[in-house]
Amino acid sequence: MNLQTYKTTLSRSNQTAVPAYIISKLGLTAGDNLIWNLDPVYKTIKIKQAPKDWGEYLSGLGSGTWKNIDVEEHIKQGRQDRVFK
């Protein structure tokens, strides 16, 4: 892994700049969204580019969830514990 580190400064209005090298390498342009993930315990932040199309990005999510599972049998077993009054 080729980890590169860059330092930026937080302004009084709580803004910072994305280093030009990162913008270039990720192909970022004005208006692109970034996702910030905070780990408050270790005081670290992970930033990644947000998908331009969330529908396409999430398409197929969970498609393997029911792979090799008999859905009808699964439902039948789940209903065995129900008590109807």
C-alpha angles and dihedrals in degrees: 000000000000102000114189122190128209131183125215132173127239111231126220088260090056095253131133135182127244107234114254092237091058092046089052096046094047094040092235120174135186110291096028114134126232126204117219119203115193127204101193093185095060094026092233132138128206115200124194137170114264116233114263090220114033092186092058092040093054095038110123094015108157093008090139095048095102096034111136092004123118099227095197091052091047091054092046092053092046092054094052091080095053120105116201120200 
